[in-house]
Amino acid sequence: MEEGQALSLLALLAEAFLLTAASESLVYLIVLRRPASRLVLSAVLINALTNPLANYAHLYLHAGQVPLEAAVVLCEGLLISLLFPTGLKQGIAVSLAANMLSAGLGLLVWAGE
């Protein structure tokens, strides 16, 4: 990969991360109703773990989008349930809602590329 291509990919991944963290923070704020700073920080940290791994799996291991999103929902749901006393079912439900929003926005933003 050439330097220009690497920088373009890095910029795209950064944009995707910011969109994901922002949209998922919104879902956390609406559903979990805890202090905003804690929810936003949690969304950023959770996605800092899952987003790079999911992008790597998609770009270099050619993992399918649906199984990849399912794995992310389960991982993030577990993390949510550990960070907030919600129980695993609610953690997964919050994660599913958050990931549906961020994936949907991502498809809208990058549909033509």
Secondary structure as UniProt FT lines:
FT   HELIX           3..32
FT   HELIX           36..60
FT   HELIX           65..83
FT   HELIX           88..110
FT   TURN            111..112
//
